[in-house]
Amino acid sequence: MKFALTGAGGYVAPRHMKAIKEVGGDLIVALDPNDSVGVLDAYFPNCSFFIDTERFDRHLEKLYYSDEQINYLSICSPNYLHDAHCRLGMRVGADVICEKPLVINPWNLDQLKEVEYRFGKKIYTVLQLRLHPEVIKLKNMVDRNQLHKVEIKYVTPRGKWYDMSWKGDVLKSGGVLANIGIHFFDMLMWLFGGVEGHQLFIDEPRRCEGILYLESAIVKWFLSINREDLLEGGSTPNRSITIDGEEVRFDNVFTDLHTDVYKDVISGGGFGIDDAAPSIQLIYDIRNS
């Protein structure tokens, strides 16, 4: 299996490189405007590399008309570029594995579905918490006929660089809700059903808080990238969910699920546009409430 990748210099790209290697794939070409991508040497030292999208595009098209056509384009680029890079991947004959959020604005999903149909290719997104063993266990235990009380707290510290990067620009990233919250909102709806209402209490560039009313749960949620919001004395991210007074933590295996995502896609599973749609609609609604 041959892969290409956009966003090779980004925070999440090494997880995708590791996953590609562990499923037996070969990353043959990568793109990033930043040339500090020495991490490629640890996984695919023979990978071709481009800093210009136009040359990357041309190279993929050359591969398309040769025996080296890629099978998958992995997208780790900034959120606002996901839409365009999905289209690029399908245009050169590849299926797409795209980081979250698949898009920032929900109306772009309908357009991507049309492009999927036109090219006969598939767009998959990374909703790795659905593959988390503890979440699957919860899925089997949750009683949809009961109204559960849920609290979720996710604090993952980021330095001042965050505010100056594209992630700090809500028009390019979707804000904290999209950058760090979308996995959890997707998981909550997967566990407890559709959205019946929401309230937003704190809406700041680096943290937000609210209540989410689902079919079978009332969820109090808190998201932050501020170090001072960590548990007292803590230095690592806090990721926990409490359901009816019982806490489940995700600290140990959260970063090890991308390989599971790739295995799921390659084996014929994977999460597509329709799976991504509810959480994208929700964060858009909360952001604009």
TILUMKOL-877570 format. One line per field, with one value per residue (C-alpha): x, y negated, z negated. Coordinates in nm, 4 decimals. Example, Ala and Ser with C-alpha at 12.3 -4.5 7.8 and 13.67 -1.06 7.14 Angstrom:
<recs>
x = 1.2300 | 1.3670 .
y = 0.4500 | 0.1060 .
z = -0.7800 | -0.7140 .
</recs>
This chain:
<recs>
x = 0.0000 | 0.1361 | 0.0646 | 0.1126 | 0.0831 | 0.0124 | 0.1228 | 0.4384 | 0.5809 | 0.2728 | 0.2097 | 0.0053 | 0.1947 | 0.4353 | 0.1376 | 0.0252 | 0.3771 | 0.3972 | 0.0569 | 0.1470 | 0.4636 | 0.2863 | 0.0216 | 0.2914 | 0.2421 | 0.5021 | 0.4959 | 0.6367 | 0.5723 | 0.4942 | 0.4120 | 0.4702 | 0.5586 | 0.8003 | 1.1108 | 1.1871 | 1.0634 | 1.3573 | 1.1055 | 1.0536 | 1.3968 | 1.2805 | 1.0025 | 1.0461 | 1.3913 | 1.3312 | 1.0114 | 0.9997 | 0.9234 | 0.7781 | 0.7224 | 0.5017 | 0.1482 | 0.1645 | 0.4728 | 0.3267 | 0.0063 | 0.2014 | 0.4056 | 0.0909 | -0.0586 | 0.2555 | 0.2254 | -0.1416 | -0.0410 | 0.2327 | 0.2645 | 0.3369 | -0.0159 | -0.0881 | -0.3654 | -0.4217 | -0.3613 | -0.3212 | -0.4129 | -0.2504 | -0.2558 | -0.4279 | -0.8028 | -0.9025 | -0.7080 | -0.8673 | -1.1450 | -0.9076 | -0.6652 | -0.9483 | -1.0397 | -0.6769 | -0.6485 | -0.9579 | -0.8587 | -0.5366 | -0.7191 | -0.6643 | -0.8863 | -0.8346 | -0.7601 | -0.8138 | -0.7408 | -1.0155 | -1.2124 | -1.2852 | -1.4086 | -1.4812 | -1.8208 | -2.0872 | -2.2101 | -1.8760 | -1.9584 | -2.2327 | -1.9880 | -1.7314 | -1.9931 | -2.0551 | -1.6815 | -1.6664 | -1.9428 | -1.7823 | -1.4443 | -1.5627 | -1.3324 | -1.3835 | -1.3006 | -1.2267 | -1.1734 | -0.9900 | -1.2443 | -1.0099 | -1.1988 | -1.4608 | -1.1841 | -1.0704 | -1.1233 | -1.2755 | -1.5159 | -1.6274 | -1.6872 | -1.8949 | -2.0914 | -2.1969 | -2.2894 | -2.4794 | -2.8550 | -3.0172 | -3.3433 | -3.1791 | -3.0785 | -2.7127 | -2.5199 | -2.1862 | -1.8897 | -1.6004 | -1.2763 | -1.0012 | -0.7000 | -0.4023 | -0.1529 | -0.0205 | 0.2361 | 0.2177 | 0.3110 | -0.0426 | -0.2001 | 0.0290 | -0.0184 | -0.3119 | -0.4601 | -0.5153 | -0.7130 | -1.0739 | -1.1419 | -0.8607 | -0.9005 | -1.2530 | -1.1061 | -1.0560 | -1.3903 | -1.2631 | -0.8949 | -0.9270 | -1.2991 | -1.4389 | -1.3277 | -1.5054 | -1.8245 | -1.8316 | -1.7761 | -2.0515 | -2.3092 | -2.1952 | -2.2552 | -2.5645 | -2.7502 | -2.8303 | -2.8263 | -3.1383 | -2.9836 | -2.6684 | -2.5521 | -2.2184 | -2.0907 | -1.7257 | -1.6116 | -1.2456 | -0.9699 | -0.7924 | -1.0781 | -1.4522 | -1.7200 | -2.0828 | -2.3633 | -2.4777 | -2.8229 | -2.8248 | -3.0985 | -2.9858 | -2.7378 | -2.6816 | -2.3134 | -2.1125 | -1.7967 | -1.4772 | -1.1981 | -0.8727 | -0.5205 | -0.4147 | -0.1570 | -0.3171 | -0.6316 | -0.4465 | -0.5177 | -0.3158 | 0.0461 | -0.0152 | 0.2127 | 0.0521 | -0.2810 | -0.5980 | -0.8492 | -1.1344 | -1.5041 | -1.7291 | -2.0554 | -2.3004 | -2.0132 | -1.7715 | -1.4565 | -1.2921 | -0.9483 | -0.7798 | -0.4308 | -0.2276 | -0.3387 | -0.4859 | -0.1948 | -0.1684 | -0.4958 | -0.3981 | -0.2650 | -0.6016 | -0.7711 | -0.5537 | -0.6110 | -0.9851 | -0.9826 | -0.7681 | -0.9816 | -1.2947 | -1.4232 | -1.3406 | -1.5460 | -1.6699 | -1.8431 | -2.1753 | -1.9965 | -1.8189 | -2.1234 | -2.2998 | -1.9965 | -1.9025 | -2.2565 | -2.2511 | -1.9255 | -2.0437 | -2.3694 | -2.1909 | -1.9334 | -2.2093 | -2.4532 .
y = 0.0000 | -0.3368 | -0.6509 | -1.0249 | -1.2702 | -1.6415 | -1.8253 | -1.6232 | -1.8819 | -1.8999 | -1.7801 | -1.4737 | -1.3635 | -1.1234 | -0.9207 | -0.8768 | -0.7869 | -0.5269 | -0.3881 | -0.3657 | -0.1752 | 0.0585 | 0.1577 | 0.2389 | -0.0704 | -0.2804 | -0.6604 | -0.7635 | -1.1396 | -1.4097 | -1.7811 | -2.0616 | -2.4309 | -2.3904 | -2.1924 | -2.0813 | -1.7277 | -1.5150 | -1.2878 | -1.1303 | -0.9684 | -0.7642 | -0.6027 | -0.6514 | -0.7880 | -0.7444 | -0.9489 | -1.2274 | -1.5668 | -1.8950 | -2.2353 | -2.3626 | -2.2297 | -2.2833 | -2.0608 | -1.8029 | -1.8023 | -1.7592 | -1.4734 | -1.2905 | -1.3310 | -1.1819 | -0.8872 | -0.8534 | -0.7787 | -0.5357 | -0.2114 | -0.4102 | -0.5481 | -0.6080 | -0.4187 | -0.6621 | -1.0284 | -1.0944 | -1.4505 | -1.6134 | -1.9694 | -2.2654 | -2.2225 | -2.4831 | -2.2940 | -1.9537 | -2.0124 | -2.1060 | -1.8231 | -1.5667 | -1.6819 | -1.6579 | -1.3005 | -1.1796 | -1.3588 | -1.1529 | -0.8255 | -0.7832 | -0.7196 | -0.9697 | -0.9348 | -1.2794 | -1.4066 | -1.5682 | -1.7794 | -1.6635 | -2.0170 | -2.3248 | -2.4144 | -2.1438 | -2.2484 | -2.1442 | -1.7813 | -1.7650 | -1.8929 | -1.6303 | -1.3568 | -1.4730 | -1.4554 | -1.1058 | -0.9962 | -1.1631 | -0.9945 | -0.6683 | -0.7132 | -0.7235 | -0.9816 | -0.8431 | -1.0481 | -0.9831 | -0.9242 | -0.7100 | -0.7195 | -0.4915 | -0.2307 | -0.2901 | 0.0336 | -0.1539 | -0.3446 | -0.0259 | 0.1248 | -0.1794 | -0.1538 | 0.1976 | 0.0944 | -0.2310 | -0.2047 | -0.4337 | -0.4175 | -0.5888 | -0.9539 | -0.9476 | -1.2239 | -1.2761 | -1.5025 | -1.5273 | -1.7197 | -1.7477 | -1.9640 | -1.9362 | -2.2232 | -2.4226 | -2.7029 | -3.0570 | -2.9323 | -2.7939 | -3.1409 | -3.2618 | -2.9539 | -2.8697 | -2.6786 | -3.0061 | -3.1472 | -3.0317 | -3.0828 | -2.8416 | -2.5888 | -2.6110 | -2.6991 | -2.4806 | -2.3109 | -2.1706 | -2.1279 | -1.9244 | -1.8763 | -1.7123 | -1.3569 | -1.3812 | -1.5288 | -1.2516 | -0.9916 | -1.1360 | -1.1247 | -0.7759 | -0.6642 | -0.8622 | -0.9578 | -1.2755 | -1.6363 | -1.7848 | -2.1117 | -2.2830 | -2.5745 | -2.7556 | -2.9113 | -2.9897 | -3.0858 | -3.1904 | -3.1377 | -2.8812 | -2.7183 | -2.6670 | -2.5055 | -2.4122 | -2.1623 | -1.9232 | -1.7641 | -1.4291 | -1.1690 | -0.9728 | -1.2004 | -1.5439 | -1.6236 | -1.8907 | -1.9459 | -2.1469 | -2.1877 | -2.3765 | -2.4191 | -2.6199 | -2.4577 | -2.6103 | -2.4034 | -2.0751 | -1.8745 | -2.0054 | -1.8994 | -1.7497 | -1.7870 | -1.5593 | -1.6027 | -1.5277 | -1.3252 | -1.1810 | -1.1133 | -1.0427 | -0.8603 | -0.8388 | -0.8941 | -0.6395 | -0.7795 | -0.6447 | -0.7816 | -0.7841 | -0.9021 | -0.5925 | -0.4812 | -0.7915 | -0.8414 | -0.4773 | -0.4514 | -0.5804 | -0.2407 | -0.0933 | -0.3551 | -0.2601 | 0.1117 | 0.0492 | -0.1441 | 0.1072 | 0.3998 | 0.2440 | 0.0494 | -0.3100 | -0.6163 | -0.8270 | -1.1572 | -1.0554 | -0.9472 | -1.2818 | -1.4992 | -1.5124 | -1.6337 | -1.8883 | -2.0262 | -2.0394 | -2.2330 | -2.4738 | -2.5290 | -2.5772 | -2.8114 | -3.0261 | -3.0111 .
z = 0.0000 | 0.1026 | -0.0992 | -0.0597 | -0.3483 | -0.3899 | -0.7023 | -0.7641 | -1.0043 | -1.2252 | -1.5792 | -1.4852 | -1.1724 | -1.3522 | -1.4767 | -1.1177 | -1.0029 | -1.2777 | -1.1836 | -0.8146 | -0.8999 | -1.1419 | -0.8861 | -0.6324 | -0.4184 | -0.2393 | -0.2640 | 0.0709 | 0.0747 | -0.1817 | -0.1877 | -0.4370 | -0.3898 | -0.6816 | -0.5869 | -0.9460 | -0.8848 | -0.9965 | -1.1675 | -0.8253 | -0.8551 | -1.1527 | -0.9518 | -0.5750 | -0.4875 | -0.1126 | -0.1138 | 0.1450 | -0.0054 | 0.1192 | -0.0391 | 0.2456 | 0.2858 | 0.6636 | 0.7055 | 0.4659 | 0.6717 | 0.9952 | 0.8471 | 0.7345 | 1.0792 | 1.2366 | 0.9980 | 1.0940 | 1.4523 | 1.3519 | 1.1619 | 0.8434 | 0.7907 | 0.4217 | 0.2473 | -0.0388 | -0.1113 | -0.4845 | -0.5821 | -0.8854 | -0.7547 | -0.9273 | -0.9689 | -0.7115 | -0.4408 | -0.5011 | -0.2490 | 0.0319 | -0.0441 | -0.0475 | 0.3023 | 0.4122 | 0.2854 | 0.4660 | 0.7867 | 0.8010 | 0.7391 | 0.3669 | 0.0709 | -0.2100 | -0.5815 | -0.7305 | -1.0792 | -1.2842 | -1.2265 | -0.8734 | -0.7974 | -1.0083 | -0.8604 | -0.8247 | -0.4792 | -0.3289 | -0.4082 | -0.1423 | 0.1166 | 0.0172 | 0.0514 | 0.4079 | 0.4808 | 0.3287 | 0.5656 | 0.8671 | 0.8194 | 0.6638 | 0.3657 | -0.0099 | -0.2756 | -0.6223 | -0.9356 | -1.2609 | -1.5385 | -1.7424 | -2.0723 | -1.9148 | -1.9063 | -2.2644 | -2.4659 | -2.7601 | -2.5358 | -2.3629 | -2.7055 | -2.8021 | -2.4766 | -2.5715 | -2.9247 | -2.8685 | -2.9155 | -2.6566 | -2.8543 | -3.1520 | -3.1888 | -3.2874 | -3.4623 | -3.2887 | -3.3519 | -3.1123 | -3.1612 | -2.9057 | -2.9829 | -2.7487 | -2.8024 | -2.5088 | -2.5208 | -2.3859 | -2.0389 | -2.0089 | -2.0078 | -1.7285 | -1.5098 | -1.2846 | -1.5791 | -1.7615 | -1.4667 | -1.5053 | -1.1336 | -1.0441 | -1.3255 | -1.4634 | -1.8029 | -2.1084 | -2.0428 | -1.7133 | -1.7972 | -2.1148 | -2.1761 | -1.8679 | -1.9592 | -2.2918 | -2.1482 | -1.8892 | -2.1603 | -2.3797 | -2.0999 | -2.0033 | -2.3615 | -2.4601 | -2.1433 | -1.9580 | -2.0753 | -2.2321 | -2.3502 | -2.4754 | -2.6879 | -2.6771 | -3.0026 | -2.9260 | -2.5775 | -2.5761 | -2.3175 | -2.5395 | -2.7300 | -2.7202 | -2.9324 | -2.8948 | -2.9286 | -2.6597 | -2.6665 | -2.4860 | -2.4419 | -2.7459 | -2.9276 | -3.0701 | -3.0164 | -3.1942 | -2.9900 | -3.0263 | -2.7690 | -2.8255 | -2.6966 | -3.0074 | -3.2324 | -3.5418 | -3.4783 | -3.5319 | -3.8446 | -4.1380 | -4.1006 | -3.7581 | -3.4575 | -3.1976 | -3.0155 | -3.2136 | -3.0157 | -3.2134 | -3.1959 | -3.4931 | -3.4319 | -3.7200 | -3.9634 | -3.8124 | -3.6500 | -3.3373 | -3.2390 | -2.8999 | -2.9894 | -2.9038 | -2.5584 | -2.3970 | -2.1584 | -2.0518 | -1.8600 | -1.5162 | -1.4139 | -1.5106 | -1.2922 | -0.9941 | -1.0488 | -1.0645 | -0.7362 | -0.5504 | -0.6686 | -0.5194 | -0.8194 | -0.9002 | -0.9867 | -0.6993 | -0.6322 | -0.7859 | -1.1047 | -1.1301 | -1.0561 | -1.3977 | -1.5951 | -1.3268 | -1.3327 | -1.7134 | -1.7472 | -1.4794 | -1.6689 | -2.0023 | -1.8481 | -1.6986 | -1.9878 .
</recs>
